[in-house]
Amino acid sequence: MTCERARNLALEAVLARLGHFPVKSTEKEAWFLSPLRLETQASFKLSKKLNRWYDHGAGTGGNVIDLVCLVHRSSVREALDWLEGDLPSFFVQQRPIPTKEQESKINVTKIQELDHAALKGYLRSRSISPEIARILVKEVHYELKGKPYFAIGLKNNSGGWELRNKYYKNSSSPKDLAHIKNGKQTLVVTEGMFDLLSILEWNRDLDAECDFLVLNSTAFAERAEAALKGYQSVELYLDNDPSGRQTARNLMANHANCRDRSVLYKDYKDMNQWLMDLTKKAGGQVIQDVFLLPQKQSCFAPVGRKEKKR
């Protein structure tokens, strides 16, 4: 990823990936609540023609790279790495970019148990068995601009859906985090649904041992903080990128019950990438680990222990 290529990425798609959607949008411009600070009146302007932004409240502006550096508090190199890692999302979101106006056109027509062969095949391609996926997700059929689609769907706290299939990465409004409560004292936190499904695939007993929180964007980390206070232990499985690492540091600084578990997949971007590589090395079989720890320890297997022979 070069600086020139990064600057040409659609700013609106990058903002959507960061979890920010316009309050008002026209053909020429869009207005957002600032991703750089708290505010109640939208003063963050995006020029669609110039692909540039300006925060009137902060008196600063710039391009895609400038924005990512400020939001993640990262270097230019780290910003480029993050943009390169999420490049497919930016292209997908341009077909269409999920602005608030476009999201309103997503009309959910049917919700059912996961059954479609294409969706089950997509799950297997990411080393997730349909049996595990059914614990958390549904098969969601919806219409967008008059065309029918179907996807794997995770419902968030506000009633919106995170929608995934082989070709599209979408979300219906309102976008929010997803808190799955099982009445337990340990909370597992991930950025996306596939990271959580990967954890459940690796340890199939966790559904009975832990509660789960899917941020759906690190931009929602502040919303999650109130939920963390009610748990004895919070296990963080966030992405190994500047945003994920910074979010983990912030949460651990504010909450003594948080522990960073990303060392388990330290050589990979996220939990799902780690599981996919592990499955590939195992000859295509989904690796499972049902090892349970005492209740006071992490509900996930300790890092560094020897794997069981299969």
C-alpha positions as CSV (number, residue, x, y, z in Angstrom):
1,M,0.0,0.0,0.0
2,T,1.5,3.3,-1.1
3,C,0.5,6.8,0.1
4,E,-0.8,7.6,-3.3
5,R,-3.1,4.6,-3.5
6,A,-4.3,5.1,0.1
7,R,-5.2,8.8,-0.6
8,N,-7.4,7.6,-3.5
9,L,-9.5,5.2,-1.3
10,A,-13.0,6.5,-0.8
11,L,-13.1,8.4,2.5
12,E,-16.8,7.5,3.0
13,A,-15.9,3.8,2.9
14,V,-13.0,4.3,5.3
15,L,-15.3,6.2,7.7
16,A,-17.9,3.4,7.5
17,R,-15.2,0.8,8.3
18,L,-14.3,2.9,11.3
19,G,-17.9,2.8,12.4
20,H,-19.0,6.3,11.4
21,F,-21.9,7.1,9.2
22,P,-23.3,10.5,7.9
23,V,-26.0,12.4,9.7
24,K,-26.7,14.2,6.4
25,S,-25.6,13.4,2.9
26,T,-26.0,14.9,-0.6
27,E,-24.3,14.3,-3.9
28,K,-21.5,16.7,-3.1
29,E,-20.9,16.3,0.6
30,A,-21.7,14.4,3.8
31,W,-21.7,15.6,7.5
32,F,-20.7,13.3,10.4
33,L,-20.4,13.5,14.1
34,S,-16.7,13.9,14.5
35,P,-14.7,10.6,14.9
36,L,-12.0,12.6,16.6
37,R,-13.9,13.9,19.6
38,L,-17.4,13.9,21.3
39,E,-20.0,16.2,19.9
40,T,-23.8,16.3,19.5
41,Q,-24.0,18.5,16.4
42,A,-22.3,17.2,13.2
43,S,-19.4,19.4,12.3
44,F,-17.2,16.9,10.4
45,K,-17.6,17.6,6.7
46,L,-16.6,15.2,3.9
47,S,-16.2,16.6,0.3
48,K,-17.1,13.7,-2.0
49,K,-15.7,15.6,-5.0
50,L,-12.3,16.2,-3.4
51,N,-12.3,13.1,-1.2
52,R,-11.1,15.3,1.7
53,W,-12.5,16.0,5.2
54,Y,-12.5,18.9,7.5
55,D,-13.5,19.0,11.2
56,H,-14.9,22.4,11.8
57,G,-14.9,22.0,15.6
58,A,-11.3,20.9,15.7
59,G,-10.1,23.2,12.9
60,T,-8.2,20.5,11.1
61,G,-8.7,18.4,8.0
62,G,-6.9,16.3,5.4
63,N,-7.0,13.0,3.4
64,V,-7.6,9.3,4.2
65,I,-4.1,8.8,5.7
66,D,-4.4,11.9,8.0
67,L,-7.8,10.6,9.3
68,V,-6.6,7.1,10.0
69,C,-3.5,8.4,11.8
70,L,-5.6,10.7,14.0
71,V,-8.3,8.1,14.8
72,H,-5.8,5.3,15.6
73,R,-3.1,7.6,16.9
74,S,-0.7,5.8,14.7
75,S,2.2,6.5,12.4
76,V,1.8,6.8,8.6
77,R,3.2,3.3,8.2
78,E,0.8,1.8,10.7
79,A,-2.1,3.6,8.9
80,L,-1.1,2.2,5.6
81,D,-0.8,-1.3,7.1
82,W,-4.4,-1.0,8.5
83,L,-5.7,0.3,5.2
84,E,-4.1,-2.5,3.2
85,G,-5.4,-5.1,5.7
86,D,-9.0,-3.9,5.2
87,L,-8.7,-3.1,1.5
88,P,-11.4,-5.7,0.5
89,S,-13.8,-4.0,2.9
90,F,-13.3,-0.6,1.2
91,F,-14.0,-2.1,-2.3
92,V,-17.0,-4.0,-1.1
93,Q,-18.5,-1.0,0.7
94,Q,-18.3,1.0,-2.5
95,R,-20.9,-1.5,-3.9
96,P,-22.7,0.2,-2.2
97,I,-20.9,2.3,0.5
98,P,-23.1,1.9,3.5
99,T,-24.1,5.4,4.2
100,K,-27.0,6.0,6.5
101,E,-29.2,6.8,3.5
102,Q,-28.3,3.6,1.7
103,E,-28.6,1.5,4.9
104,S,-32.2,2.6,5.1
105,K,-32.8,0.8,1.8
106,I,-31.8,-2.5,3.3
107,N,-35.1,-4.3,3.9
108,V,-34.9,-7.5,5.8
109,T,-37.5,-9.9,4.4
110,K,-36.8,-13.1,6.2
111,I,-34.8,-14.4,9.2
112,Q,-34.3,-18.2,9.6
113,E,-32.0,-20.8,10.9
114,L,-28.8,-21.1,8.9
115,D,-29.5,-23.6,6.1
116,H,-28.4,-22.3,2.6
117,A,-25.6,-24.4,1.1
118,A,-23.7,-21.3,-0.2
119,L,-23.6,-19.8,3.3
120,K,-22.5,-23.1,4.8
121,G,-19.8,-23.4,2.2
122,Y,-18.6,-19.9,2.9
123,L,-18.4,-20.7,6.6
124,R,-16.4,-23.8,5.9
125,S,-14.0,-21.8,3.7
126,R,-13.2,-19.8,6.8
127,S,-12.9,-22.9,9.0
128,I,-16.2,-22.4,10.8
129,S,-18.6,-25.4,11.0
130,P,-22.3,-24.5,10.4
131,E,-23.2,-26.3,13.7
132,I,-21.1,-23.8,15.6
133,A,-22.3,-20.8,13.6
134,R,-25.9,-21.6,14.4
135,I,-25.2,-20.8,18.0
136,L,-24.9,-17.1,17.3
137,V,-26.0,-16.3,13.7
138,K,-29.0,-16.5,11.4
139,E,-29.6,-16.7,7.7
140,V,-30.9,-13.3,6.8
141,H,-32.7,-12.5,3.5
142,Y,-32.9,-8.9,2.6
143,E,-33.5,-6.5,-0.3
144,L,-31.2,-3.6,-1.4
145,K,-32.1,-1.3,-4.2
146,G,-34.8,-3.7,-5.3
147,K,-32.5,-6.7,-5.5
148,P,-32.7,-9.8,-3.2
149,Y,-29.7,-10.9,-1.2
150,F,-29.0,-13.4,1.6
151,A,-26.2,-13.5,4.2
152,I,-25.0,-14.7,7.5
153,G,-26.4,-12.3,10.1
154,L,-25.5,-11.3,13.6
155,K,-28.0,-9.1,15.4
156,N,-26.7,-6.2,17.4
157,N,-28.0,-4.6,20.6
158,S,-30.0,-2.0,18.6
159,G,-31.7,-4.4,16.3
160,G,-29.5,-3.9,13.3
161,W,-27.7,-6.7,11.5
162,E,-24.0,-7.4,10.6
163,L,-24.3,-9.2,7.2
164,R,-21.6,-11.3,5.6
165,N,-21.4,-13.6,2.6
166,K,-18.7,-14.5,0.2
167,Y,-19.2,-11.3,-1.9
168,Y,-20.5,-8.6,0.4
169,K,-19.8,-7.2,3.8
170,N,-22.8,-5.1,4.8
171,S,-24.7,-3.9,7.9
172,S,-28.2,-2.7,8.4
173,S,-29.1,0.4,10.5
174,P,-28.7,1.0,13.3
175,K,-25.1,-0.2,13.7
176,D,-24.1,-1.2,17.2
177,L,-22.2,-3.7,19.3
178,A,-23.6,-7.2,20.1
179,H,-23.7,-8.4,23.7
180,I,-24.6,-12.1,24.1
181,K,-25.5,-12.8,27.7
182,N,-25.4,-16.3,29.1
183,G,-25.3,-15.2,32.8
184,K,-21.6,-15.9,33.2
185,Q,-18.8,-14.0,35.0
186,T,-16.3,-14.2,32.1
187,L,-16.7,-12.0,29.0
188,V,-15.0,-12.7,25.7
189,V,-14.6,-9.6,23.5
190,T,-13.9,-9.7,19.8
191,E,-14.0,-7.1,17.0
192,G,-16.1,-9.1,14.5
193,M,-18.4,-12.1,14.3
194,F,-16.0,-14.4,12.6
195,D,-13.4,-13.9,15.4
196,L,-16.0,-15.0,17.9
197,L,-17.1,-17.9,15.8
198,S,-13.4,-18.9,15.5
199,I,-13.1,-19.0,19.3
200,L,-16.2,-21.1,19.6
201,E,-14.9,-23.5,16.9
202,W,-11.6,-23.9,18.8
203,N,-13.3,-24.5,22.2
204,R,-16.9,-25.7,21.7
205,D,-17.8,-25.6,25.4
206,L,-17.3,-21.8,25.7
207,D,-21.0,-21.1,24.9
208,A,-21.9,-22.5,28.3
209,E,-19.0,-20.9,30.1
210,C,-18.8,-17.3,29.0
211,D,-20.7,-14.2,27.8
212,F,-19.7,-12.6,24.5
213,L,-19.3,-9.1,23.2
214,V,-18.7,-8.3,19.5
215,L,-17.7,-4.7,19.0
216,N,-18.4,-4.7,15.3
217,S,-16.0,-1.8,15.2
218,T,-13.3,-0.5,17.6
219,A,-15.2,2.8,17.3
220,F,-17.7,1.3,19.7
221,A,-15.2,0.5,22.4
222,E,-16.4,3.3,24.5
223,R,-20.0,2.0,24.4
224,A,-18.7,-1.4,25.7
225,E,-17.0,0.0,28.8
226,A,-20.1,0.0,30.9
227,A,-20.7,-3.7,30.2
228,L,-17.1,-4.7,31.2
229,K,-17.6,-3.6,34.8
230,G,-20.0,-6.4,35.6
231,Y,-17.6,-9.2,35.0
232,Q,-14.9,-10.9,37.0
233,S,-12.8,-11.5,33.9
234,V,-12.7,-9.9,30.5
235,E,-10.8,-11.7,27.8
236,L,-9.8,-9.5,24.8
237,Y,-9.3,-11.1,21.4
238,L,-8.9,-8.0,19.3
239,D,-7.1,-7.6,16.0
240,N,-3.4,-7.4,15.7
241,D,-3.4,-4.0,14.0
242,P,-2.9,-0.5,15.3
243,S,-6.6,0.0,16.1
244,G,-7.0,-3.3,17.8
245,R,-3.8,-3.0,19.9
246,Q,-4.7,0.6,20.9
247,T,-8.2,-0.4,21.9
248,A,-6.8,-3.3,24.0
249,R,-4.4,-1.0,25.8
250,N,-7.2,1.5,26.5
251,L,-9.5,-1.1,27.9
252,M,-6.9,-2.6,30.1
253,A,-5.8,0.8,31.4
254,N,-9.4,1.6,32.4
255,H,-10.5,-1.9,33.6
256,A,-8.4,-4.1,35.9
257,N,-10.4,-7.2,34.9
258,C,-9.3,-7.0,31.2
259,R,-6.6,-9.3,29.8
260,D,-5.1,-9.2,26.3
261,R,-5.2,-12.7,24.7
262,S,-3.9,-11.7,21.2
263,V,-0.6,-13.3,21.9
264,L,-2.3,-16.6,20.9
265,Y,-2.4,-15.4,17.3
266,K,0.5,-12.9,17.5
267,D,1.7,-13.8,14.0
268,Y,-1.8,-13.3,12.4
269,K,-4.1,-10.3,11.8
270,D,-6.9,-11.9,13.8
271,M,-8.4,-15.0,15.4
272,N,-10.1,-16.2,12.2
273,Q,-6.9,-15.9,10.1
274,W,-5.1,-17.9,12.8
275,L,-7.8,-20.6,12.8
276,M,-7.8,-20.9,9.0
277,D,-4.1,-21.4,8.9
278,L,-4.2,-24.0,11.7
279,T,-7.0,-25.8,9.8
280,K,-4.9,-25.8,6.6
281,K,-1.9,-27.2,8.4
282,A,-4.2,-29.9,9.8
283,G,-5.1,-31.1,6.3
284,G,-8.4,-29.2,6.1
285,Q,-10.0,-30.5,9.2
286,V,-11.4,-27.9,11.6
287,I,-9.3,-28.0,14.8
288,Q,-11.2,-28.1,18.0
289,D,-10.1,-27.8,21.6
290,V,-12.6,-28.5,24.3
291,F,-10.1,-28.1,27.2
292,L,-11.8,-26.3,30.1
293,L,-10.0,-24.4,32.8
294,P,-11.1,-23.8,36.4
295,Q,-13.8,-21.1,36.7
296,K,-11.4,-18.5,38.2
297,Q,-9.0,-18.8,35.2
298,S,-9.6,-17.8,31.7
299,C,-12.3,-19.8,30.0
300,F,-10.0,-20.0,27.0
301,A,-7.0,-22.4,26.9
302,P,-3.8,-20.9,28.2
303,V,-1.3,-19.7,25.6
304,G,1.7,-21.8,25.0
305,R,0.4,-25.2,26.1
306,K,1.0,-28.3,24.0
307,E,-1.7,-29.3,21.6
308,K,-3.5,-32.5,22.1
309,K,-2.9,-35.3,19.6
310,R,-5.9,-35.8,17.4
